[in-house]
Amino acid sequence: MSSETTTKPRRRASAKARVPYVGRPLPRVEDRPLLVGAGGYVDDFERPGMLHAHVVRSEVAHGRIRSIDVAAARRLPGVEHVITAADLPPVEIPVRLFPTDSSNRTLQPPLARDRVRYVGEPVAVVVATDPYLAEDAAAQVAVDVEPLVPVLDVEQAADDDAWLLHPQLGTNVIDRVTVGGDEAEVARLIRGADVVVRKRFRLARQGAVPLETRGLLAEYDADANALTVWGAAKVKHFNRTILSDLIGLPEASLRLIEGDVGGGFGARGEFYPEDYLIPWLAREIGRPVKWIEDRRENLLALNHSREQQWDLELAADREGRFIAFRASVLWAQGAYSRTHGSVLLPRLILLHASGPYRWQAFWGEASSVLTNKTPAGTYRGPGQYEPTFVRERMVDLVAREVGIDPAEIRRRNIITKAEMPYDSGLLDLDTGLPMVYDDGDFPLVFEQLLERCGYDQLRADVVRRQRAGERVGLSATSFIEMGNPGVFEQARVEALPDGRFVAHVGIASVGQGVETVLSQVAADLLHVPIEQVAVRYRDTATVPEGQGAFSSRATVWGGYAVAGAIRALQERAVEVAAERFNAVADEIEADGDSVLVPRGRRRRRVPIAELASEGFFRYEPGSASHVLTGGNVALVRVDPGSGDVVLERWWLAYEVGRAINPLTLEGQVRGAAVQGIGGALLEAFAYAPDGQPLTTSFLDYALPTAAESPNVEVLLVELGERREGDPLSGAKGGGEGGIIGVGATVANAVADALGGAAGELTELPILPETVQRLAALQAPAARGGAKPPMRSAS
């Protein structure tokens, strides 16, 4: 197997005059089929003799199943099959990331057995010749449930005397993780500090809510004992491994195919109960089975995220320099350990709590707690959006106590370039090794943001408007992102006789422009027009392994895998040319899509396709995670009467190392920012006291529209070191940073507009009634605006 050191490109003898594709803002190469209606989403797939499945879901949040009567459904003409848990083998869906003993004792079965634990949990599946008939038949399945007390509040669920969702565990607290130094020392530092702020924060449940709902089509070939599944996404190779274990077929007999994907954002593409049920039914019945989720199911059953409760103390001196913080977090896991287990999110939360700032000491704990709600997992910026909201709110509150501008307090505490490499006091999530910030320039990025928006003038304008009676507010926040994780990625590059090249990669695409950026990298290394490069990633039959798309990793990991495969292809071509032309291999040089063979005083150019057909590379760097940084500035206006929040201006800076395609990256950042605005002002899954979801359509779950979205002015800061011959050098990934600081930025700006009631703004989303309530809390004398800072940001 080739290593990174043995696949360096040979020095080119000559260079063609050309403008590199990497770094150019190119339109996406994958968009034309989508624009002309030729895309292939999961519901577009059809197979002869196909049947349709509909999932019967629990309408009770917590209860014992007395009986499930399927007789009436089975009698309906066109109904081919109805199954319950009694028809299935005793399997449970494993956790993908960081399983623990506790999480393995709270796994979800594909269909509920003796108990239901959330509204929307699958309890039966009906298969019929028509999707509408399947839905009608599902309504005939009678599920008799003895209700039990639902446990909905995360703090109550963590109590020792709470009703237990999984009695075999003996508690609703699955796992607890800690970070930082000695808690007693942190407590001592806090007691002795000049300024201490203590607050409790809450974040509501939110969800990814992709434009395209989930779906699957499965077909079993009995003669070949082979199963094909259409509709995979994000981590199809991992899902193939899970399905192999659960269904009892070797991985070589399973083929997962990814179509176009209408958004993922962390939740889409994980292994859910339906990812087992539909393939199992196809094999059991012997006919293709298709299932497409409706929007109500999507809001009920897709992983939720974000719901947390924080208790945080932050200590500083009189000059606003941070001393220590102590945090205790409850993460609402939902009814089962699913997809991301019980410790990934708590670890991510704590890893991002310290942010880009220096501390004398800190300590934090985070617990994963079961509740009778939809299981929770990741959503764009997981474990980053939430602690950034909490930390940056506290930073503003400390600035208010000390009497300095919020931008200035960040300047005084942000880690400088001179302090790097900086030991964060944390351990890397994947390796367990000390996490050292060894690159980047946090102050430079923050200062460029302030300069771009004209912060000092903005602050002066806001103070003037506040004194005139306007409810306007300004905020400046900073964040970090620990992206680009993974263990490996691989690629195979084919050289075709007609001069085209095809790169087969293990990376997935959920709409982020993977084909475009990887084509740019390949075209530069091969010195060919981008039209001569194709990227293929959809089929596990042609790409046997891959880790998929998550945490801003697709470009860097997929890019280095493609680059390595191209270099392996070039090296193989050199070897073949040496044999064919009786030349010395060291005198033959690779030059993009050709090799140059000595021929007297001249050299002969031979296309690679005449010498070698493919190159393979497995990228295993050991550790490729990067710490990215960025910041947001927002100017808002609030209406105390209606509670409306208007985002007047928005600036976002993001240090990405190197932008492979600034156009697609800026689009990702803007889209992420709008999602963050939805989470800050609109989106929340609400529940009745009996556990019934109250947000089961877009009439109830409000998404941001163009009317609520400001023009996000994006500043991409590229500080990555460039290396000749490496188009990816300096790149750190990117995409999620657009959302990470948004909740904090909106909240701080609204708090600035509210003035005296700012300290009570401790929850997301900030709904109109929240603004009305906080505005009413202020004394009449305080309603002229925010408390003016004693010292400016300059």
C-alpha positions in Angstrom: 0.0 0.0 0.0 1.4 3.4 -1.0 2.2 5.9 1.7 2.0 9.6 1.4 5.8 9.9 1.2 6.2 7.4 -1.7 3.6 9.0 -4.0 5.0 12.5 -4.4 4.8 13.7 -8.0 7.9 13.7 -10.0 9.3 17.1 -10.8 7.8 18.3 -14.1 10.3 19.0 -16.9 8.1 21.6 -18.4 5.0 23.5 -17.4 2.1 24.3 -19.6 0.8 27.9 -19.4 -2.5 27.5 -17.6 -4.5 29.0 -14.8 -5.0 26.6 -11.9 -8.6 25.5 -11.1 -7.9 25.3 -7.4 -8.7 28.7 -5.8 -11.1 29.8 -8.6 -14.8 30.5 -7.9 -16.1 28.0 -10.4 -19.8 27.2 -10.8 -20.6 23.6 -9.7 -20.1 21.0 -12.3 -22.9 18.8 -10.9 -25.7 21.3 -11.2 -26.8 21.0 -14.8 -28.7 17.6 -14.3 -30.5 19.1 -11.3 -31.4 22.3 -13.1 -32.9 20.5 -16.1 -34.8 18.0 -14.0 -32.6 15.0 -14.7 -31.5 14.4 -11.1 -32.0 11.1 -9.5 -33.3 11.3 -5.9 -34.4 8.3 -4.0 -38.0 8.6 -5.0 -37.0 8.6 -8.6 -35.7 5.0 -8.5 -38.1 2.3 -9.7 -37.8 -1.4 -10.1 -40.2 -3.9 -11.8 -42.7 -5.5 -9.5 -42.0 -3.0 -6.8 -44.0 -2.9 -3.6 -44.5 0.0 -1.2 -44.0 0.1 2.6 -45.6 2.3 5.2 -44.3 2.4 8.8 -46.8 2.3 11.7 -45.6 4.5 14.4 -46.4 4.8 18.1 -48.8 7.5 19.0 -47.9 7.2 22.7 -44.7 8.7 24.2 -44.2 6.0 26.9 -46.0 2.8 27.5 -46.2 -1.0 27.5 -47.4 -2.7 24.4 -50.4 -4.9 25.3 -51.1 -6.0 21.7 -50.7 -5.2 18.1 -53.6 -6.4 15.9 -52.7 -6.5 12.2 -55.6 -8.7 11.0 -57.7 -5.9 9.5 -54.7 -4.6 7.6 -53.8 -8.0 6.2 -57.3 -8.5 4.9 -57.2 -5.4 2.6 -56.8 -6.3 -1.1 -53.3 -5.4 -2.3 -51.7 -5.8 1.1 -48.8 -8.2 0.7 -47.2 -8.3 4.1 -47.5 -6.9 7.6 -44.8 -7.3 10.2 -44.3 -6.6 13.9 -41.3 -7.1 16.2 -42.4 -10.7 16.7 -41.6 -11.4 13.0 -38.0 -10.1 13.2 -34.9 -11.6 14.7 -33.7 -10.1 18.0 -31.4 -7.4 16.5 -30.6 -3.9 17.6 -29.1 -1.0 15.7 -25.5 -0.4 16.8 -24.0 3.0 17.5 -21.7 4.4 14.8 -19.4 6.6 16.8 -18.0 5.9 20.3 -20.2 3.2 21.6 -20.0 2.6 25.4 -21.3 -0.2 27.6 -24.2 2.0 28.7 -25.2 3.0 25.2 -25.1 -0.6 24.1 -27.7 -1.4 26.7 -30.1 1.3 25.4 -30.0 0.5 21.7 -33.1 0.7 19.5 -34.7 -2.4 18.0 -36.0 -1.9 14.4 -39.6 -2.3 15.7 -40.7 -1.7 19.3 -41.0 -4.9 21.3 -42.6 -4.7 24.7 -42.5 -1.0 25.2 -42.7 2.3 23.2 -40.5 5.2 24.3 -41.3 8.1 21.9 -44.1 9.2 19.6 -43.0 8.2 16.2 -41.2 5.0 17.2 -41.8 2.2 14.6 -44.1 -0.6 15.8 -45.1 -2.3 12.6 -44.7 -2.1 8.8 -47.3 -2.7 6.1 -46.3 -3.6 2.5 -48.8 -3.2 -0.3 -48.9 -2.8 -4.1 -49.5 0.9 -3.9 -48.1 3.6 -1.5 -51.6 5.0 -0.7 -53.0 1.6 0.0 -50.1 0.9 2.3 -50.9 4.0 4.2 -54.6 3.2 4.4 -53.8 -0.3 5.6 -51.4 1.1 8.3 -54.3 3.0 9.7 -56.0 -0.3 10.3 -53.2 -1.6 12.6 -54.5 -1.4 16.1 -51.8 -0.8 18.7 -52.9 -1.2 22.3 -50.5 0.6 24.7 -50.7 0.9 28.5 -49.5 4.5 29.1 -46.6 5.1 31.4 -45.5 8.4 32.8 -43.5 10.2 30.1 -40.2 11.8 31.1 -39.7 14.9 29.1 -37.6 17.5 31.0 -33.9 16.7 30.9 -33.2 17.9 34.4 -36.1 15.8 35.8 -35.0 12.8 33.8 -31.6 13.0 35.4 -33.1 12.8 39.0 -32.6 9.5 40.9 -36.3 9.1 41.4 -37.3 9.7 37.8 -39.3 7.1 35.8 -36.8 4.9 33.9 -36.9 4.5 30.2 -34.6 1.5 30.2 -35.0 -0.2 33.6 -32.1 -2.6 32.9 -29.8 0.5 33.0 -31.0 1.6 36.5 -30.8 5.3 35.5 -31.7 7.7 32.8 -28.1 9.1 32.7 -26.3 7.0 30.1 -22.8 8.4 30.3 -21.0 11.3 31.8 -17.7 12.8 30.6 -15.5 15.5 32.0 -12.7 17.8 30.8 -10.2 20.2 32.4 -8.1 20.2 35.4 -8.8 19.8 39.1 -12.4 20.9 39.9 -11.4 22.1 43.4 -8.7 24.3 42.0 -11.1 25.8 39.5 -13.6 26.4 42.3 -10.9 28.2 44.3 -10.0 30.5 41.4 -13.7 31.3 40.9 -14.1 32.2 44.6 -11.2 34.5 44.5 -12.0 36.3 41.3 -13.1 40.0 41.0 -16.0 39.3 38.7 -18.0 36.1 38.6 -21.1 35.5 36.4 -23.3 32.5 37.0 -26.2 31.6 34.6 -28.4 28.7 33.6 -28.9 28.4 29.8 -31.3 26.2 27.8 -31.4 25.4 24.1 -34.5 23.9 22.6 -34.8 20.9 20.4 -34.1 21.5 16.7 -33.5 19.4 13.7 -31.8 19.2 10.3 -35.1 19.2 8.4 -33.5 18.5 4.9 -35.5 19.5 1.9 -35.7 15.8 0.8 -37.1 13.4 3.3 -35.6 9.9 3.8 -36.3 6.9 1.6 -35.1 3.5 0.5 -35.6 1.0 -2.3 -34.3 -2.5 -1.7 -34.1 -5.5 -4.1 -33.0 -9.0 -3.4 -31.6 -11.3 -6.0 -32.2 -14.9 -4.6 -30.1 -16.6 -7.3 -27.0 -14.5 -6.5 -27.9 -14.1 -2.8 -27.3 -10.4 -3.3 -29.1 -7.3 -2.0 -29.1 -3.9 -3.5 -30.3 -0.8 -1.6 -30.9 2.6 -3.2 -31.1 5.7 -1.1 -27.9 5.5 1.0 -26.2 8.8 2.0 -23.4 10.3 4.0 -21.8 7.0 5.4 -22.9 4.3 3.0 -19.9 2.1 3.6 -20.5 2.0 7.3 -24.2 1.4 6.8 -23.3 -1.5 4.5 -21.3 -3.0 7.4 -24.1 -2.6 9.8 -26.7 -4.1 7.4 -24.3 -7.0 6.7 -24.1 -7.8 10.4 -27.8 -7.4 11.1 -29.2 -9.2 8.0 -26.7 -12.0 7.8 -25.2 -11.4 4.4 -21.5 -10.9 3.6 -20.6 -7.3 2.7 -19.6 -8.5 -0.8 -23.3 -9.5 -1.3 -24.5 -6.0 -0.4 -24.5 -3.0 -2.7 -25.6 0.4 -1.5 -26.2 3.1 -4.1 -26.3 6.8 -3.3 -28.5 9.0 -5.6 -28.7 12.8 -5.5 -29.3 13.9 -1.9 -31.5 16.8 -1.0 -29.6 17.9 2.1 -28.1 16.0 5.0 -26.8 18.4 7.7 -25.7 15.6 10.0 -29.0 13.7 10.5 -29.6 12.3 7.0 -27.8 9.1 6.0 -27.3 7.6 9.4 -28.6 4.0 10.1 -32.2 4.2 11.3 -34.7 1.4 11.9 -36.0 1.7 8.3 -32.5 1.0 7.0 -32.9 -2.5 8.3 -36.6 -3.0 7.8 -36.8 -2.3 4.1 -33.9 -4.5 3.0 -35.2 -7.3 5.4 -38.7 -7.1 3.8 -37.3 -7.2 0.3 -35.4 -10.3 1.1 -38.3 -11.9 3.0 -40.9 -11.1 0.3 -38.7 -11.7 -2.7 -39.8 -8.5 -4.4 -38.4 -4.9 -4.5 -39.7 -2.8 -1.6 -39.7 1.0 -1.5 -40.3 3.4 1.4 -40.6 7.2 1.2 -41.0 9.2 4.4 -43.5 12.0 4.5 -42.8 15.3 6.2 -44.7 14.4 9.4 -42.6 11.3 9.7 -39.5 13.2 9.0 -40.2 15.7 11.8 -41.1 12.8 14.2 -38.4 10.3 13.4 -35.3 11.9 12.0 -32.6 12.5 14.6 -33.3 15.7 16.6 -30.5 17.7 18.2 -29.4 20.8 20.2 -31.6 20.3 23.4 -29.3 21.1 26.4 -29.3 22.6 29.8 -26.1 24.4 31.0 -25.1 25.7 34.4 -22.0 27.9 33.9 -19.8 30.0 36.0 -17.2 32.3 34.5 -14.6 34.3 36.5 -12.5 37.3 35.4 -10.4 40.0 36.9 -11.2 43.8 36.9 -9.6 44.3 33.5 -11.8 41.6 31.9 -9.1 38.9 31.6 -10.5 35.5 32.0 -9.5 33.3 34.9 -11.6 30.2 35.0 -14.9 28.6 34.1 -16.9 25.7 35.4 -19.7 24.1 33.4 -22.3 21.4 34.0 -24.3 20.2 30.9 -27.2 17.9 30.5 -27.6 16.7 26.9 -31.1 15.4 26.0 -30.4 12.1 24.2 -34.0 11.1 23.6 -35.3 7.6 24.0 -32.4 5.5 22.7 -28.7 5.6 22.0 -28.8 5.9 18.3 -26.2 6.7 15.5 -23.9 8.8 17.7 -24.3 7.0 21.0 -24.1 8.8 24.3 -20.7 10.4 24.5 -19.9 12.0 21.1 -22.0 15.1 21.6 -21.1 15.6 25.3 -17.4 15.4 24.3 -17.8 17.8 21.5 -19.7 20.2 23.7 -16.9 20.3 26.3 -14.1 20.4 23.7 -15.6 23.7 22.3 -16.5 25.3 25.6 -13.2 27.0 26.1 -13.3 28.6 22.6 -10.4 30.6 21.2 -9.5 32.1 24.6 -6.8 31.5 27.2 -7.8 30.3 30.7 -5.8 29.7 33.9 -8.0 26.7 34.4 -11.4 25.2 33.6 -13.5 22.2 34.4 -16.6 20.8 32.7 -18.9 17.8 32.9 -21.6 16.7 30.4 -24.1 14.0 30.8 -26.2 12.2 28.2 -29.8 11.8 29.5 -32.6 9.7 28.2 -36.1 11.3 27.7 -39.3 10.2 26.0 -38.6 12.1 22.8 -37.1 11.3 19.4 -33.5 10.1 19.7 -31.0 12.8 19.2 -27.8 13.0 17.1 -25.8 15.5 15.2 -27.0 18.6 13.3 -24.7 21.0 11.4 -22.1 22.4 13.8 -22.9 19.7 16.4 -21.5 20.3 19.9 -20.2 23.6 18.6 -23.2 25.8 18.0 -24.4 25.2 21.6 -21.3 25.9 23.7 -20.5 28.9 21.5 -23.9 30.4 22.3 -23.4 29.8 26.0 -19.8 30.9 26.2 -20.2 34.0 24.1 -23.3 35.1 26.0 -21.2 34.8 29.2 -18.4 36.8 27.6 -20.8 39.7 26.9 -22.2 39.5 30.4 -18.7 39.7 31.9 -17.9 42.6 29.6 -21.0 44.4 30.9 -20.0 43.8 34.5 -16.5 45.1 33.9 -17.6 48.0 31.7 -15.7 47.4 28.5 -16.8 46.9 24.9 -17.6 43.2 24.0 -15.1 43.4 21.2 -12.4 44.6 23.5 -12.8 41.9 26.0 -12.4 39.3 23.3 -9.2 41.1 22.1 -7.8 40.8 25.6 -8.4 37.1 26.0 -8.0 35.6 22.5 -5.0 33.2 22.1 -2.3 35.0 20.1 -0.1 33.6 17.3 2.9 34.1 19.6 1.5 31.7 22.1 1.2 28.9 19.6 1.7 26.0 19.8 -0.9 26.4 22.5 -1.8 23.4 24.7 -5.6 23.7 25.1 -5.7 21.4 28.1 -8.1 19.1 26.1 -7.7 15.7 24.5 -8.3 15.0 20.8 -11.6 13.3 20.2 -10.2 10.6 17.8 -6.6 10.0 19.1 -6.9 10.9 22.8 -3.7 12.9 22.5 -3.3 16.4 23.9 -5.0 18.9 21.6 -2.5 21.6 20.7 -3.5 24.7 18.6 -0.4 24.8 16.3 -1.5 27.0 13.5 -3.8 29.9 12.6 -3.9 33.5 13.8 -7.0 34.0 16.0 -6.5 37.8 16.6 -5.8 38.5 12.9 -9.1 36.9 11.9 -11.0 38.8 14.5 -9.4 42.1 13.6 -10.0 41.6 9.9 -13.7 41.0 10.8 -13.9 44.2 12.8 -12.1 46.2 10.1 -14.4 44.8 7.4 -17.6 45.8 9.2 -16.2 49.1 10.5 -16.9 48.1 14.0 -16.0 51.3 15.8 -18.3 53.4 13.6 -21.0 50.8 13.9 -20.8 51.0 17.7 -21.0 54.8 17.6 -24.0 54.6 15.3 -25.7 52.1 17.6 -25.2 54.2 20.7 -26.6 57.3 18.9 -29.7 55.3 17.7 -30.2 53.9 21.2 -30.1 57.3 22.8 -32.7 58.4 20.2 -35.0 55.6 21.5 -34.4 52.9 18.9 -34.1 49.3 20.1 -31.0 48.4 18.2 -28.1 46.2 19.2 -24.6 45.2 18.0 -22.6 42.1 18.7 -19.2 40.7 17.9 -18.4 37.1 18.7 -15.6 34.6 18.0 -15.7 30.8 17.6 -13.5 27.8 16.9 -14.3 24.7 14.8 -12.5 21.4 15.2 -13.2 20.0 11.8 -11.7 17.6 9.2 -11.6 14.5 11.3 -11.3 10.9 10.2 -9.1 7.8 10.0 -8.8 7.2 6.3 -10.1 7.9 2.9 -9.3 6.3 -0.4 -9.7 6.8 -4.2 -9.1 5.0 -7.5 -8.4 7.0 -10.6 -8.9 5.5 -14.0 -7.2 6.8 -17.2 -9.5 6.3 -20.2 -8.3 5.8 -23.8 -10.1 9.0 -24.9 -8.1 11.2 -22.5 -10.7 11.5 -19.8 -10.0 10.5 -16.2 -12.5 9.1 -13.7 -11.9 9.4 -9.9 -13.8 6.9 -7.7 -13.9 8.2 -4.1 -15.3 6.9 -0.8 -16.5 10.4 0.1 -20.2 11.0 -0.1 -22.2 14.0 -1.3 -25.1 15.6 0.5 -25.2 18.6 -1.8 -22.0 20.4 -0.7 -20.3 20.3 -4.2 -17.9 17.4 -3.8 -17.8 16.7 -7.5 -16.7 20.2 -8.3 -13.9 20.6 -5.8 -12.4 17.2 -6.4 -12.6 17.7 -10.1 -10.6 21.0 -9.6 -7.9 19.1 -7.7 -7.7 16.3 -10.2 -7.7 18.7 -13.2 -4.8 20.7 -11.7 -2.7 17.6 -11.0 -3.4 16.1 -14.5 -3.0 19.4 -16.4 -6.3 18.8 -18.2 -9.5 20.8 -18.7 -11.9 20.1 -15.9 -14.4 18.8 -18.5 -12.0 15.8 -18.9 -12.4 14.8 -15.2 -15.3 12.9 -13.7 -15.9 12.1 -10.0 -17.8 9.0 -9.0 -18.8 8.3 -5.4 -22.3 6.8 -5.5 -21.9 3.0 -5.6 -20.2 0.7 -3.0 -19.7 -1.8 -5.9 -17.1 0.5 -7.5 -15.7 2.1 -4.3 -15.2 -0.6 -1.8 -14.4 1.6 1.2 -14.8 5.1 2.5 -15.7 7.0 5.6 -18.2 9.4 4.0 -19.1 13.0 4.4 -19.2 14.7 7.8 -17.5 17.5 9.9 -16.2 19.5 6.9 -13.9 16.6 5.8 -15.0 15.8 2.2 -12.7 18.2 0.3 -9.5 17.6 2.2 -9.8 13.9 2.8 -11.3 13.1 -0.6 -8.9 15.5 -2.3 -5.8 13.9 -0.8 -7.1 10.5 -1.7 -7.6 11.6 -5.3 -4.2 13.3 -5.4 -2.5 10.2 -4.1 -4.3 8.0 -6.6 -3.2 10.3 -9.5 0.4 10.1 -8.3 0.2 6.4 -8.1 -1.2 6.3 -11.6 1.6 8.5 -12.8 4.2 6.3 -11.1 2.8 3.2 -12.6 2.9 4.9 -16.0 6.6 5.7 -15.5 7.4 2.1 -14.6 5.6 0.8 -17.7 7.3 3.4 -19.9 10.7 2.4 -18.6 10.1 -1.2 -19.5 8.5 -0.4 -22.9 11.0 2.1 -24.1 14.1 0.5 -22.4 14.7 3.7 -20.5 15.9 4.5 -17.0 12.9 5.1 -14.7 14.6 8.0 -12.9 15.0 9.8 -16.3 11.3 9.6 -17.1 9.1 12.3 -15.6 5.4 12.5 -15.1 3.9 15.7 -16.5 0.2 15.8 -15.7 -1.7 13.4 -18.1 1.5 12.2 -19.8 5.0 11.0 -19.1 8.1 12.4 -20.8 10.5 9.7 -22.1 14.1 10.6 -23.1 14.7 10.3 -26.8 18.1 11.5 -27.6 18.3 15.2 -26.9 14.5 15.4 -27.0 11.8 13.8 -25.0 8.8 12.0 -26.2 5.4 12.7 -24.6 3.4 9.6 -24.0 -0.2 9.8 -22.7 -0.7 8.0 -19.4 -3.7 6.0 -20.8 -1.3 4.2 -23.2 0.8 3.0 -20.2 -1.4 2.5 -17.2 -5.1 2.2 -16.6 -5.6 3.1 -12.9 -4.0 4.2 -9.7 -5.1 3.6 -6.1 -4.3 5.4 -2.9 -5.5 5.1 0.7 -5.0 8.3 2.6 -4.1 7.7 6.2 -2.4 10.8 7.7 -2.6 9.6 11.3 -4.3 12.9 12.4 -5.7 15.5 10.1 -8.0 17.5 12.4 -7.6 21.3 12.2 -8.7 24.0 14.5 -10.4 26.7 12.4 -11.5 30.0 13.8 -13.9 32.8 12.8 -16.3 35.4 14.1 -19.6 37.2 13.4 -20.8 40.7 13.7 -24.5 41.5 13.6 -26.6 44.6 13.8 -30.2 44.0 14.8 -33.4 46.0 15.6 -36.1 44.7 17.9 -39.7 45.7 18.3 -40.8 45.5 22.0 -44.4 45.5 21.0 -44.5 42.6 18.4 -41.3 40.9 19.7 -40.0 41.0 16.1 -36.2 40.8 15.5 -34.9 42.3 12.3 -31.3 41.4 11.2 -30.1 44.6 9.6 -26.5 43.7 8.8 -24.3 40.6 9.1 -20.6 39.9 8.6 -18.9 36.6 9.0 -15.2 35.9 8.9 -13.9 32.3 8.6 -10.3 31.1 8.5 -10.3 28.1 6.2 -6.6 27.7 5.5 -7.2 27.7 1.7 -10.4 27.9 -0.3 -10.4 25.3 -3.0 -13.5 26.9 -4.5 -14.4 30.3 -2.9 -17.8 30.3 -4.7 -19.1 27.0 -3.4 -17.5 27.6 0.1 -19.2 31.0 0.4 -22.5 29.4 -0.5 -22.0 26.8 2.2 -21.2 29.4 4.7 -24.2 31.6 3.9 -26.5 28.6 4.0 -25.1 27.6 7.3 -25.6 31.1 8.7 -29.3 31.1 7.6 -29.8 27.7 9.4 -28.2 29.2 12.5 -30.6 32.1 12.3 -33.5 29.6 12.2 -32.2 28.0 15.4 -31.7 31.4 17.0 -35.1 32.9 16.3 -37.6 30.4 15.0 -37.0 26.6 15.3 -38.1 24.5 18.3 -39.7 21.1 18.7 -42.4 21.5 21.2 -44.1 18.8 23.3 -47.3 18.6 25.3 -47.1 17.3 28.9 -48.1 13.8 27.7 -45.2 13.7 25.3 -47.2 14.5 22.2 -45.2 16.5 19.6 -46.8 19.8 18.8 -44.6 20.6 15.8 -45.4 18.0 13.1 -45.6 20.2 10.1 -44.2 23.4 8.7 -47.2 25.2 10.0 -45.8 24.6 13.5 -42.0 24.2 12.9 -41.0 27.5 11.4 -38.0 27.6 9.1 -36.2 30.8 8.0 -37.2 32.3 4.7 -35.6 35.0 2.6 -37.6 37.5 4.6 -35.8 36.7 7.8 -32.4 36.2 6.2 -29.9 39.1 6.0 -27.2 39.4 3.3 -24.4 37.6 5.0 -21.1 39.3 4.0 -18.5 36.5 4.0 -14.8 37.1 4.5 -12.8 33.9 3.8 -9.4 34.2 5.4 -6.8 32.0 3.9 -3.7 31.6 6.1 -2.7 28.1 5.1 0.9 27.4 4.0 1.1 26.7 0.2 3.4 24.0 -1.1 4.4 23.7 -4.8 2.8 20.7 -6.5 0.2 20.3 -3.8 -3.1 22.0 -4.7 -4.6 21.1 -1.3 -1.8 22.5 0.8 -3.1 24.7 3.5 -6.7 23.7 3.2 -8.5 22.9 6.4 -12.0 22.1 5.3 -14.9 24.4 5.8 -18.7 24.7 5.7 -19.9 24.2 9.2 -18.3 27.4 10.5 -21.1 29.5 9.1 -23.5 28.2 11.7 -21.3 27.9 14.8 -21.4 31.4 16.1 -24.8 32.5 14.8 -27.0 31.7 17.9 -24.5 33.6 20.1 -24.3 36.5 17.8 -28.1 37.0 17.5 -28.6 36.6 21.2 -25.9 39.1 22.1 -27.2 41.7 19.6 -30.7 41.3 20.9 -29.4 41.6 24.5 -27.6 44.8 23.5 -30.8 46.1 22.1 -32.8 45.2 25.3 -30.3 46.9 27.6 -31.1 46.4 31.3 -32.8 43.0 30.7 -29.8 41.6 28.8 -28.8 39.2 31.5 -32.1 37.4 31.4 -31.6 36.3 27.7 -30.5 32.8 28.4 -32.5 30.6 26.0 -32.6 29.7 22.3 -34.6 30.3 20.2 -35.5 33.9 21.0 -39.2 33.9 20.3 -41.3 37.1 20.0 -42.8 36.4 23.4 -39.3 36.3 24.9 -38.5 39.7 23.5 -41.8 41.1 24.7 -41.2 39.7 28.2 -37.7 40.9 28.5 -38.5 44.4 27.2 -41.3 44.6 29.8 -38.8 43.8 32.6 -36.9 47.0 32.2 -37.5 50.0 34.3 -38.7 53.1 32.4 -35.4 54.9 33.0 -33.4 52.1 31.5 -35.3 52.0 28.2 -33.1 54.4 26.4 -30.7 51.8 25.3 -27.9 49.5 26.4 -25.6 50.3 29.2 -22.8 52.4 27.6 -19.3 50.8 27.8 -16.8 52.5 30.0 -13.9 51.8 27.5 -14.2 51.5 23.8 -13.0 48.7 21.6 -10.2 50.8 20.2 
